[in-house]
Amino acid sequence: MSEEHKNGRWWTTSVSRRNVLRGGLIGGAGLAAAALIGCGDDDDETPAPTAAPTAAPTAAATEAPTAAATEAPTPTATPRGAPTRITPAPTEAPTPPPEPDAGMLAAPGEPKRGGSVVTSFWARLPNFDLFHGGHRGIMSQAYDTVTRLSPLDGLRTVIPALATTWESSPDGLLYTFTTRDGVQFHDGTPMTSEDVAMSIRRHMRLGEFASGDEGSPGLANGTPASRYSGGFNYVGSANAADESTVRVGMKSPRGYFLQMLSAPQVGVYSEQHIKVNPVDMAATPAPGTGPFIFQEHRTEELTIFTANPNYWNPELPYIDELTMLHTTQWADRANFILGGQAHYANIVPKDFYEDRESFADKAGVFQHDGTGASLTFFLNNEKAPYNDERVRRAIFLAPNRPALIEVYSESMSLAGSRWVSDSTYSATPFDQLQQIKGYRGEDEEAITEANQLLAAAGFPDGFNGGLIVTNTNQAHSEILAPAMQAELKKKLNIEVTVDPRAGSGRTDQLNNQGPDGFDIVLTVHFRAPVISEFVTAWKQNIRTGADWNFGNYSNPEIDGLIDAIDEEGDVDAKLEMYANAMNIMDQNPPFYVVAFTKHNAMAANELMGHMEEVRGFTEEGTWDLFWLDK
């Protein structure tokens, strides 16, 4: 397998960032938005589920864990049609959880105590609710989850957290969790099994949180109780059976349930602070049980946490303080680390990864495959002319997708794929992908069809397509969005203006839906909670009425296939349905996927406990194992 194929490249082009800045992609239109360009973020502003380990589905979804730790499922044979370039599951057995309690983590080596760690990445907090707006990479520091993915083996194993053990019924329809004794919230009140059960209900909009109406308990400023409930639509109930037992009932079994339950945003809250005496999380966080206690937040600037002196794991945390800088530009993050102003960044430019040997005495850079996140141009399916599937199909066909990937890849490595991450077993093999119109690169046949579609839709001479709203990050606002702008003008005579929005501007536009709402938004919201089962992303971004279906796409045939894939246990049957769904979305696309990202994380040499070298994907989760070797 060639290195080009590993990186999702199957084309030849001389496109570069310089070409775009000079005057548009491949000789296309100039930069109409030059006066609007600024600086901004890289990641989704509304938190999205963290991807779970790259693992193929089990042959049947009825088996669930019966011990305190469960490995990601491994197929007994390579699925028919699976790309050979991926590894669906770890090639070696994960490191066994520590005994006697796998939840009592300790950092490897000889960790030292004390000091302050500074991280540098962008995130915004429209409110402090971890379930709805409180970025998972920030607010997760203050909250524990029921289970977690072990950082000791690269996030491949589900281990205890606030639950010490669990078991499931033989049919996979009932999970029974034993909750940990002696856990306190940051205000000193003890955690109970009802706190755990209520948090699950709230996160999944069950029971008293089912309606999500304004005024329901646990809402911040009338917003829904959780932005993640759609991914858990197979969960039916969560109740405290006694003072140390929580039972979760399933409508139908899912082999990946514990992986999703382990995501850092599925934190546990206190019933007291959600229902009895609710905390206004638009103004202040509710107390958690996590390793760090919230101290201060300055919008668009920083968030500060201090160590929890009463944490239930007496080994953790090692550091006294965690300061999280909200740094928009990727190069600034890397330079902060090299200059001694920060210790860790989740994403830095690809140049720093390629040049890592030149500063190996100061820091290391680690590239992660299969983050399950894509660069996506969301189209408003309710607003003319984007409400016409012929227009969306034309936009799908005409741009030179490989060239868009190439020009952006100077900032971040990308993997060309279709409607699923290249890291999943359901990805279309590259030799097949390059034969499909819309993915082939500069393609006169596809451009001709696209213009015929526009003419049939009533736009033989193109149209004014409004705004491409993006964040102000340079790679988005100065490179990718202008490149798409140039392609639409050159190929389809569609005029659009690139409009970078600072702060919450891009997210505000995504929420500005309907016939009078946004036109196009460039974002990275399209990602999977479980990479191997990318249908989990479809449930949240494509299914009719889903929380992150910002363009309000609605296709009953796709809805049926999403449900069928999610419930199916046979790998061959799943593959056939995945392929069918992708064929349909090629013809009637909900939005435009450029490619899936690979992240370059960077850590100062003195920072230990991040274990990026063993991770297969990025998790913006809890940094309780950080320690400083100085």
Secondary structure as a PSIPRED ss2 file (coil, helix, strand):
# PSIPRED VFORMAT (PSIPRED V4.0)

   1 M C   1.000  0.000  0.000
   2 S C   1.000  0.000  0.000
   3 E H   0.000  1.000  0.000
   4 E H   0.000  1.000  0.000
   5 H H   0.000  1.000  0.000
   6 K H   0.000  1.000  0.000
   7 N C   1.000  0.000  0.000
   8 G C   1.000  0.000  0.000
   9 R C   1.000  0.000  0.000
  10 W C   1.000  0.000  0.000
  11 W C   1.000  0.000  0.000
  12 T C   1.000  0.000  0.000
  13 T C   1.000  0.000  0.000
  14 S C   1.000  0.000  0.000
  15 V C   1.000  0.000  0.000
  16 S C   1.000  0.000  0.000
  17 R H   0.000  1.000  0.000
  18 R H   0.000  1.000  0.000
  19 N H   0.000  1.000  0.000
  20 V H   0.000  1.000  0.000
  21 L H   0.000  1.000  0.000
  22 R H   0.000  1.000  0.000
  23 G H   0.000  1.000  0.000
  24 G C   1.000  0.000  0.000
  25 L H   0.000  1.000  0.000
  26 I H   0.000  1.000  0.000
  27 G H   0.000  1.000  0.000
  28 G C   1.000  0.000  0.000
  29 A C   1.000  0.000  0.000
  30 G C   1.000  0.000  0.000
  31 L C   1.000  0.000  0.000
  32 A C   1.000  0.000  0.000
  33 A C   1.000  0.000  0.000
  34 A H   0.000  1.000  0.000
  35 A H   0.000  1.000  0.000
  36 L H   0.000  1.000  0.000
  37 I C   1.000  0.000  0.000
  38 G C   1.000  0.000  0.000
  39 C C   1.000  0.000  0.000
  40 G C   1.000  0.000  0.000
  41 D C   1.000  0.000  0.000
  42 D C   1.000  0.000  0.000
  43 D C   1.000  0.000  0.000
  44 D C   1.000  0.000  0.000
  45 E C   1.000  0.000  0.000
  46 T C   1.000  0.000  0.000
  47 P C   1.000  0.000  0.000
  48 A C   1.000  0.000  0.000
  49 P C   1.000  0.000  0.000
  50 T C   1.000  0.000  0.000
  51 A C   1.000  0.000  0.000
  52 A E   0.000  0.000  1.000
  53 P C   1.000  0.000  0.000
  54 T C   1.000  0.000  0.000
  55 A C   1.000  0.000  0.000
  56 A C   1.000  0.000  0.000
  57 P C   1.000  0.000  0.000
  58 T C   1.000  0.000  0.000
  59 A C   1.000  0.000  0.000
  60 A C   1.000  0.000  0.000
  61 A C   1.000  0.000  0.000
  62 T C   1.000  0.000  0.000
  63 E C   1.000  0.000  0.000
  64 A C   1.000  0.000  0.000
  65 P C   1.000  0.000  0.000
  66 T C   1.000  0.000  0.000
  67 A C   1.000  0.000  0.000
  68 A C   1.000  0.000  0.000
  69 A C   1.000  0.000  0.000
  70 T E   0.000  0.000  1.000
  71 E E   0.000  0.000  1.000
  72 A C   1.000  0.000  0.000
  73 P C   1.000  0.000  0.000
  74 T C   1.000  0.000  0.000
  75 P C   1.000  0.000  0.000
  76 T C   1.000  0.000  0.000
  77 A C   1.000  0.000  0.000
  78 T C   1.000  0.000  0.000
  79 P C   1.000  0.000  0.000
  80 R C   1.000  0.000  0.000
  81 G C   1.000  0.000  0.000
  82 A C   1.000  0.000  0.000
  83 P C   1.000  0.000  0.000
  84 T C   1.000  0.000  0.000
  85 R C   1.000  0.000  0.000
  86 I C   1.000  0.000  0.000
  87 T C   1.000  0.000  0.000
  88 P C   1.000  0.000  0.000
  89 A C   1.000  0.000  0.000
  90 P C   1.000  0.000  0.000
  91 T C   1.000  0.000  0.000
  92 E C   1.000  0.000  0.000
  93 A C   1.000  0.000  0.000
  94 P C   1.000  0.000  0.000
  95 T C   1.000  0.000  0.000
  96 P C   1.000  0.000  0.000
  97 P C   1.000  0.000  0.000
  98 P C   1.000  0.000  0.000
  99 E C   1.000  0.000  0.000
 100 P C   1.000  0.000  0.000
 101 D C   1.000  0.000  0.000
 102 A C   1.000  0.000  0.000
 103 G C   1.000  0.000  0.000
 104 M C   1.000  0.000  0.000
 105 L C   1.000  0.000  0.000
 106 A C   1.000  0.000  0.000
 107 A C   1.000  0.000  0.000
 108 P C   1.000  0.000  0.000
 109 G C   1.000  0.000  0.000
 110 E C   1.000  0.000  0.000
 111 P C   1.000  0.000  0.000
 112 K C   1.000  0.000  0.000
 113 R C   1.000  0.000  0.000
 114 G C   1.000  0.000  0.000
 115 G C   1.000  0.000  0.000
 116 S E   0.000  0.000  1.000
 117 V E   0.000  0.000  1.000
 118 V E   0.000  0.000  1.000
 119 T E   0.000  0.000  1.000
 120 S E   0.000  0.000  1.000
 121 F C   1.000  0.000  0.000
 122 W C   1.000  0.000  0.000
 123 A C   1.000  0.000  0.000
 124 R C   1.000  0.000  0.000
 125 L C   1.000  0.000  0.000
 126 P C   1.000  0.000  0.000
 127 N C   1.000  0.000  0.000
 128 F C   1.000  0.000  0.000
 129 D C   1.000  0.000  0.000
 130 L C   1.000  0.000  0.000
 131 F C   1.000  0.000  0.000
 132 H C   1.000  0.000  0.000
 133 G C   1.000  0.000  0.000
 134 G C   1.000  0.000  0.000
 135 H C   1.000  0.000  0.000
 136 R H   0.000  1.000  0.000
 137 G H   0.000  1.000  0.000
 138 I H   0.000  1.000  0.000
 139 M H   0.000  1.000  0.000
 140 S H   0.000  1.000  0.000
 141 Q H   0.000  1.000  0.000
 142 A H   0.000  1.000  0.000
 143 Y C   1.000  0.000  0.000
 144 D C   1.000  0.000  0.000
 145 T E   0.000  0.000  1.000
 146 V C   1.000  0.000  0.000
 147 T E   0.000  0.000  1.000
 148 R E   0.000  0.000  1.000
 149 L E   0.000  0.000  1.000
 150 S C   1.000  0.000  0.000
 151 P H   0.000  1.000  0.000
 152 L H   0.000  1.000  0.000
 153 D H   0.000  1.000  0.000
 154 G C   1.000  0.000  0.000
 155 L C   1.000  0.000  0.000
 156 R C   1.000  0.000  0.000
 157 T E   0.000  0.000  1.000
 158 V E   0.000  0.000  1.000
 159 I E   0.000  0.000  1.000
 160 P E   0.000  0.000  1.000
 161 A C   1.000  0.000  0.000
 162 L C   1.000  0.000  0.000
 163 A E   0.000  0.000  1.000
 164 T E   0.000  0.000  1.000
 165 T E   0.000  0.000  1.000
 166 W E   0.000  0.000  1.000
 167 E E   0.000  0.000  1.000
 168 S E   0.000  0.000  1.000
 169 S C   1.000  0.000  0.000
 170 P C   1.000  0.000  0.000
 171 D C   1.000  0.000  0.000
 172 G C   1.000  0.000  0.000
 173 L C   1.000  0.000  0.000
 174 L E   0.000  0.000  1.000
 175 Y E   0.000  0.000  1.000
 176 T E   0.000  0.000  1.000
 177 F E   0.000  0.000  1.000
 178 T E   0.000  0.000  1.000
 179 T E   0.000  0.000  1.000
 180 R C   1.000  0.000  0.000
 181 D C   1.000  0.000  0.000
 182 G C   1.000  0.000  0.000
 183 V C   1.000  0.000  0.000
 184 Q E   0.000  0.000  1.000
 185 F C   1.000  0.000  0.000
 186 H C   1.000  0.000  0.000
 187 D C   1.000  0.000  0.000
 188 G C   1.000  0.000  0.000
 189 T C   1.000  0.000  0.000
 190 P E   0.000  0.000  1.000
 191 M C   1.000  0.000  0.000
 192 T C   1.000  0.000  0.000
 193 S H   0.000  1.000  0.000
 194 E H   0.000  1.000  0.000
 195 D H   0.000  1.000  0.000
 196 V H   0.000  1.000  0.000
 197 A H   0.000  1.000  0.000
 198 M H   0.000  1.000  0.000
 199 S H   0.000  1.000  0.000
 200 I H   0.000  1.000  0.000
 201 R H   0.000  1.000  0.000
 202 R H   0.000  1.000  0.000
 203 H H   0.000  1.000  0.000
 204 M H   0.000  1.000  0.000
 205 R C   1.000  0.000  0.000
 206 L C   1.000  0.000  0.000
 207 G H   0.000  1.000  0.000
 208 E H   0.000  1.000  0.000
 209 F H   0.000  1.000  0.000
 210 A C   1.000  0.000  0.000
 211 S C   1.000  0.000  0.000
 212 G C   1.000  0.000  0.000
 213 D C   1.000  0.000  0.000
 214 E C   1.000  0.000  0.000
 215 G C   1.000  0.000  0.000
 216 S C   1.000  0.000  0.000
 217 P C   1.000  0.000  0.000
 218 G C   1.000  0.000  0.000
 219 L C   1.000  0.000  0.000
 220 A C   1.000  0.000  0.000
 221 N C   1.000  0.000  0.000
 222 G C   1.000  0.000  0.000
 223 T C   1.000  0.000  0.000
 224 P C   1.000  0.000  0.000
 225 A C   1.000  0.000  0.000
 226 S C   1.000  0.000  0.000
 227 R C   1.000  0.000  0.000
 228 Y C   1.000  0.000  0.000
 229 S H   0.000  1.000  0.000
 230 G H   0.000  1.000  0.000
 231 G H   0.000  1.000  0.000
 232 F H   0.000  1.000  0.000
 233 N C   1.000  0.000  0.000
 234 Y C   1.000  0.000  0.000
 235 V E   0.000  0.000  1.000
 236 G E   0.000  0.000  1.000
 237 S E   0.000  0.000  1.000
 238 A E   0.000  0.000  1.000
 239 N E   0.000  0.000  1.000
 240 A E   0.000  0.000  1.000
 241 A E   0.000  0.000  1.000
 242 D E   0.000  0.000  1.000
 243 E C   1.000  0.000  0.000
 244 S C   1.000  0.000  0.000
 245 T E   0.000  0.000  1.000
 246 V E   0.000  0.000  1.000
 247 R E   0.000  0.000  1.000
 248 V E   0.000  0.000  1.000
 249 G E   0.000  0.000  1.000
 250 M E   0.000  0.000  1.000
 251 K C   1.000  0.000  0.000
 252 S C   1.000  0.000  0.000
 253 P C   1.000  0.000  0.000
 254 R C   1.000  0.000  0.000
 255 G C   1.000  0.000  0.000
 256 Y C   1.000  0.000  0.000
 257 F H   0.000  1.000  0.000
 258 L H   0.000  1.000  0.000
 259 Q H   0.000  1.000  0.000
 260 M H   0.000  1.000  0.000
 261 L H   0.000  1.000  0.000
 262 S C   1.000  0.000  0.000
 263 A C   1.000  0.000  0.000
 264 P C   1.000  0.000  0.000
 265 Q C   1.000  0.000  0.000
 266 V C   1.000  0.000  0.000
 267 G E   0.000  0.000  1.000
 268 V C   1.000  0.000  0.000
 269 Y C   1.000  0.000  0.000
 270 S C   1.000  0.000  0.000
 271 E H   0.000  1.000  0.000
 272 Q H   0.000  1.000  0.000
 273 H H   0.000  1.000  0.000
 274 I H   0.000  1.000  0.000
 275 K H   0.000  1.000  0.000
 276 V H   0.000  1.000  0.000
 277 N C   1.000  0.000  0.000
 278 P C   1.000  0.000  0.000
 279 V C   1.000  0.000  0.000
 280 D C   1.000  0.000  0.000
 281 M C   1.000  0.000  0.000
 282 A C   1.000  0.000  0.000
 283 A C   1.000  0.000  0.000
 284 T C   1.000  0.000  0.000
 285 P C   1.000  0.000  0.000
 286 A C   1.000  0.000  0.000
 287 P C   1.000  0.000  0.000
 288 G C   1.000  0.000  0.000
 289 T C   1.000  0.000  0.000
 290 G C   1.000  0.000  0.000
 291 P C   1.000  0.000  0.000
 292 F E   0.000  0.000  1.000
 293 I E   0.000  0.000  1.000
 294 F E   0.000  0.000  1.000
 295 Q E   0.000  0.000  1.000
 296 E E   0.000  0.000  1.000
 297 H E   0.000  0.000  1.000
 298 R E   0.000  0.000  1.000
 299 T C   1.000  0.000  0.000
 300 E C   1.000  0.000  0.000
 301 E C   1.000  0.000  0.000
 302 L E   0.000  0.000  1.000
 303 T E   0.000  0.000  1.000
 304 I E   0.000  0.000  1.000
 305 F E   0.000  0.000  1.000
 306 T E   0.000  0.000  1.000
 307 A E   0.000  0.000  1.000
 308 N C   1.000  0.000  0.000
 309 P C   1.000  0.000  0.000
 310 N C   1.000  0.000  0.000
 311 Y C   1.000  0.000  0.000
 312 W C   1.000  0.000  0.000
 313 N C   1.000  0.000  0.000
 314 P C   1.000  0.000  0.000
 315 E C   1.000  0.000  0.000
 316 L C   1.000  0.000  0.000
 317 P C   1.000  0.000  0.000
 318 Y C   1.000  0.000  0.000
 319 I C   1.000  0.000  0.000
 320 D C   1.000  0.000  0.000
 321 E E   0.000  0.000  1.000
 322 L E   0.000  0.000  1.000
 323 T E   0.000  0.000  1.000
 324 M E   0.000  0.000  1.000
 325 L E   0.000  0.000  1.000
 326 H C   1.000  0.000  0.000
 327 T C   1.000  0.000  0.000
 328 T C   1.000  0.000  0.000
 329 Q C   1.000  0.000  0.000
 330 W H   0.000  1.000  0.000
 331 A H   0.000  1.000  0.000
 332 D H   0.000  1.000  0.000
 333 R H   0.000  1.000  0.000
 334 A H   0.000  1.000  0.000
 335 N H   0.000  1.000  0.000
 336 F H   0.000  1.000  0.000
 337 I H   0.000  1.000  0.000
 338 L H   0.000  1.000  0.000
 339 G C   1.000  0.000  0.000
 340 G C   1.000  0.000  0.000
 341 Q C   1.000  0.000  0.000
 342 A C   1.000  0.000  0.000
 343 H C   1.000  0.000  0.000
 344 Y E   0.000  0.000  1.000
 345 A E   0.000  0.000  1.000
 346 N C   1.000  0.000  0.000
 347 I C   1.000  0.000  0.000
 348 V C   1.000  0.000  0.000
 349 P C   1.000  0.000  0.000
 350 K H   0.000  1.000  0.000
 351 D H   0.000  1.000  0.000
 352 F H   0.000  1.000  0.000
 353 Y H   0.000  1.000  0.000
 354 E H   0.000  1.000  0.000
 355 D C   1.000  0.000  0.000
 356 R H   0.000  1.000  0.000
 357 E H   0.000  1.000  0.000
 358 S H   0.000  1.000  0.000
 359 F H   0.000  1.000  0.000
 360 A C   1.000  0.000  0.000
 361 D C   1.000  0.000  0.000
 362 K C   1.000  0.000  0.000
 363 A E   0.000  0.000  1.000
 364 G E   0.000  0.000  1.000
 365 V E   0.000  0.000  1.000
 366 F E   0.000  0.000  1.000
 367 Q E   0.000  0.000  1.000
 368 H E   0.000  0.000  1.000
 369 D C   1.000  0.000  0.000
 370 G C   1.000  0.000  0.000
 371 T C   1.000  0.000  0.000
 372 G C   1.000  0.000  0.000
 373 A E   0.000  0.000  1.000
 374 S E   0.000  0.000  1.000
 375 L E   0.000  0.000  1.000
 376 T E   0.000  0.000  1.000
 377 F E   0.000  0.000  1.000
 378 F E   0.000  0.000  1.000
 379 L E   0.000  0.000  1.000
 380 N C   1.000  0.000  0.000
 381 N C   1.000  0.000  0.000
 382 E C   1.000  0.000  0.000
 383 K C   1.000  0.000  0.000
 384 A C   1.000  0.000  0.000
 385 P C   1.000  0.000  0.000
 386 Y C   1.000  0.000  0.000
 387 N C   1.000  0.000  0.000
 388 D C   1.000  0.000  0.000
 389 E H   0.000  1.000  0.000
 390 R H   0.000  1.000  0.000
 391 V H   0.000  1.000  0.000
 392 R H   0.000  1.000  0.000
 393 R H   0.000  1.000  0.000
 394 A H   0.000  1.000  0.000
 395 I H   0.000  1.000  0.000
 396 F H   0.000  1.000  0.000
 397 L H   0.000  1.000  0.000
 398 A C   1.000  0.000  0.000
 399 P C   1.000  0.000  0.000
 400 N C   1.000  0.000  0.000
 401 R H   0.000  1.000  0.000
 402 P H   0.000  1.000  0.000
 403 A H   0.000  1.000  0.000
 404 L H   0.000  1.000  0.000
 405 I H   0.000  1.000  0.000
 406 E H   0.000  1.000  0.000
 407 V H   0.000  1.000  0.000
 408 Y H   0.000  1.000  0.000
 409 S C   1.000  0.000  0.000
 410 E C   1.000  0.000  0.000
 411 S C   1.000  0.000  0.000
 412 M C   1.000  0.000  0.000
 413 S C   1.000  0.000  0.000
 414 L E   0.000  0.000  1.000
 415 A E   0.000  0.000  1.000
 416 G C   1.000  0.000  0.000
 417 S C   1.000  0.000  0.000
 418 R C   1.000  0.000  0.000
 419 W C   1.000  0.000  0.000
 420 V C   1.000  0.000  0.000
 421 S C   1.000  0.000  0.000
 422 D C   1.000  0.000  0.000
 423 S C   1.000  0.000  0.000
 424 T C   1.000  0.000  0.000
 425 Y C   1.000  0.000  0.000
 426 S C   1.000  0.000  0.000
 427 A C   1.000  0.000  0.000
 428 T C   1.000  0.000  0.000
 429 P C   1.000  0.000  0.000
 430 F H   0.000  1.000  0.000
 431 D H   0.000  1.000  0.000
 432 Q H   0.000  1.000  0.000
 433 L H   0.000  1.000  0.000
 434 Q C   1.000  0.000  0.000
 435 Q C   1.000  0.000  0.000
 436 I C   1.000  0.000  0.000
 437 K C   1.000  0.000  0.000
 438 G C   1.000  0.000  0.000
 439 Y C   1.000  0.000  0.000
 440 R C   1.000  0.000  0.000
 441 G C   1.000  0.000  0.000
 442 E C   1.000  0.000  0.000
 443 D C   1.000  0.000  0.000
 444 E H   0.000  1.000  0.000
 445 E H   0.000  1.000  0.000
 446 A H   0.000  1.000  0.000
 447 I H   0.000  1.000  0.000
 448 T H   0.000  1.000  0.000
 449 E H   0.000  1.000  0.000
 450 A H   0.000  1.000  0.000
 451 N H   0.000  1.000  0.000
 452 Q H   0.000  1.000  0.000
 453 L H   0.000  1.000  0.000
 454 L H   0.000  1.000  0.000
 455 A H   0.000  1.000  0.000
 456 A H   0.000  1.000  0.000
 457 A C   1.000  0.000  0.000
 458 G C   1.000  0.000  0.000
 459 F C   1.000  0.000  0.000
 460 P C   1.000  0.000  0.000
 461 D C   1.000  0.000  0.000
 462 G C   1.000  0.000  0.000
 463 F E   0.000  0.000  1.000
 464 N E   0.000  0.000  1.000
 465 G E   0.000  0.000  1.000
 466 G E   0.000  0.000  1.000
 467 L E   0.000  0.000  1.000
 468 I E   0.000  0.000  1.000
 469 V E   0.000  0.000  1.000
 470 T E   0.000  0.000  1.000
 471 N E   0.000  0.000  1.000
 472 T C   1.000  0.000  0.000
 473 N C   1.000  0.000  0.000
 474 Q H   0.000  1.000  0.000
 475 A H   0.000  1.000  0.000
 476 H H   0.000  1.000  0.000
 477 S H   0.000  1.000  0.000
 478 E H   0.000  1.000  0.000
 479 I H   0.000  1.000  0.000
 480 L H   0.000  1.000  0.000
 481 A H   0.000  1.000  0.000
 482 P H   0.000  1.000  0.000
 483 A H   0.000  1.000  0.000
 484 M H   0.000  1.000  0.000
 485 Q H   0.000  1.000  0.000
 486 A H   0.000  1.000  0.000
 487 E H   0.000  1.000  0.000
 488 L H   0.000  1.000  0.000
 489 K H   0.000  1.000  0.000
 490 K H   0.000  1.000  0.000
 491 K H   0.000  1.000  0.000
 492 L H   0.000  1.000  0.000
 493 N C   1.000  0.000  0.000
 494 I E   0.000  0.000  1.000
 495 E E   0.000  0.000  1.000
 496 V E   0.000  0.000  1.000
 497 T E   0.000  0.000  1.000
 498 V E   0.000  0.000  1.000
 499 D E   0.000  0.000  1.000
 500 P E   0.000  0.000  1.000
 501 R E   0.000  0.000  1.000
 502 A C   1.000  0.000  0.000
 503 G C   1.000  0.000  0.000
 504 S C   1.000  0.000  0.000
 505 G H   0.000  1.000  0.000
 506 R H   0.000  1.000  0.000
 507 T H   0.000  1.000  0.000
 508 D H   0.000  1.000  0.000
 509 Q H   0.000  1.000  0.000
 510 L H   0.000  1.000  0.000
 511 N C   1.000  0.000  0.000
 512 N C   1.000  0.000  0.000
 513 Q C   1.000  0.000  0.000
 514 G C   1.000  0.000  0.000
 515 P C   1.000  0.000  0.000
 516 D C   1.000  0.000  0.000
 517 G C   1.000  0.000  0.000
 518 F C   1.000  0.000  0.000
 519 D C   1.000  0.000  0.000
 520 I E   0.000  0.000  1.000
 521 V E   0.000  0.000  1.000
 522 L E   0.000  0.000  1.000
 523 T E   0.000  0.000  1.000
 524 V C   1.000  0.000  0.000
 525 H C   1.000  0.000  0.000
 526 F C   1.000  0.000  0.000
 527 R E   0.000  0.000  1.000
 528 A C   1.000  0.000  0.000
 529 P C   1.000  0.000  0.000
 530 V E   0.000  0.000  1.000
 531 I C   1.000  0.000  0.000
 532 S C   1.000  0.000  0.000
 533 E C   1.000  0.000  0.000
 534 F C   1.000  0.000  0.000
 535 V H   0.000  1.000  0.000
 536 T H   0.000  1.000  0.000
 537 A H   0.000  1.000  0.000
 538 W H   0.000  1.000  0.000
 539 K H   0.000  1.000  0.000
 540 Q H   0.000  1.000  0.000
 541 N H   0.000  1.000  0.000
 542 I C   1.000  0.000  0.000
 543 R C   1.000  0.000  0.000
 544 T C   1.000  0.000  0.000
 545 G C   1.000  0.000  0.000
 546 A C   1.000  0.000  0.000
 547 D C   1.000  0.000  0.000
 548 W C   1.000  0.000  0.000
 549 N C   1.000  0.000  0.000
 550 F C   1.000  0.000  0.000
 551 G C   1.000  0.000  0.000
 552 N C   1.000  0.000  0.000
 553 Y C   1.000  0.000  0.000
 554 S C   1.000  0.000  0.000
 555 N C   1.000  0.000  0.000
 556 P H   0.000  1.000  0.000
 557 E H   0.000  1.000  0.000
 558 I H   0.000  1.000  0.000
 559 D H   0.000  1.000  0.000
 560 G H   0.000  1.000  0.000
 561 L H   0.000  1.000  0.000
 562 I H   0.000  1.000  0.000
 563 D H   0.000  1.000  0.000
 564 A H   0.000  1.000  0.000
 565 I H   0.000  1.000  0.000
 566 D H   0.000  1.000  0.000
 567 E H   0.000  1.000  0.000
 568 E C   1.000  0.000  0.000
 569 G C   1.000  0.000  0.000
 570 D C   1.000  0.000  0.000
 571 V H   0.000  1.000  0.000
 572 D H   0.000  1.000  0.000
 573 A H   0.000  1.000  0.000
 574 K H   0.000  1.000  0.000
 575 L H   0.000  1.000  0.000
 576 E H   0.000  1.000  0.000
 577 M H   0.000  1.000  0.000
 578 Y H   0.000  1.000  0.000
 579 A H   0.000  1.000  0.000
 580 N H   0.000  1.000  0.000
 581 A H   0.000  1.000  0.000
 582 M H   0.000  1.000  0.000
 583 N H   0.000  1.000  0.000
 584 I H   0.000  1.000  0.000
 585 M H   0.000  1.000  0.000
 586 D H   0.000  1.000  0.000
 587 Q H   0.000  1.000  0.000
 588 N C   1.000  0.000  0.000
 589 P C   1.000  0.000  0.000
 590 P C   1.000  0.000  0.000
 591 F E   0.000  0.000  1.000
 592 Y E   0.000  0.000  1.000
 593 V E   0.000  0.000  1.000
 594 V E   0.000  0.000  1.000
 595 A E   0.000  0.000  1.000
 596 F E   0.000  0.000  1.000
 597 T E   0.000  0.000  1.000
 598 K C   1.000  0.000  0.000
 599 H E   0.000  0.000  1.000
 600 N E   0.000  0.000  1.000
 601 A E   0.000  0.000  1.000
 602 M E   0.000  0.000  1.000
 603 A E   0.000  0.000  1.000
 604 A E   0.000  0.000  1.000
 605 N C   1.000  0.000  0.000
 606 E C   1.000  0.000  0.000
 607 L E   0.000  0.000  1.000
 608 M E   0.000  0.000  1.000
 609 G C   1.000  0.000  0.000
 610 H C   1.000  0.000  0.000
 611 M C   1.000  0.000  0.000
 612 E H   0.000  1.000  0.000
 613 E H   0.000  1.000  0.000
 614 V H   0.000  1.000  0.000
 615 R C   1.000  0.000  0.000
 616 G C   1.000  0.000  0.000
 617 F C   1.000  0.000  0.000
 618 T C   1.000  0.000  0.000
 619 E C   1.000  0.000  0.000
 620 E C   1.000  0.000  0.000
 621 G C   1.000  0.000  0.000
 622 T C   1.000  0.000  0.000
 623 W C   1.000  0.000  0.000
 624 D C   1.000  0.000  0.000
 625 L C   1.000  0.000  0.000
 626 F C   1.000  0.000  0.000
 627 W E   0.000  0.000  1.000
 628 L E   0.000  0.000  1.000
 629 D C   1.000  0.000  0.000
 630 K C   1.000  0.000  0.000
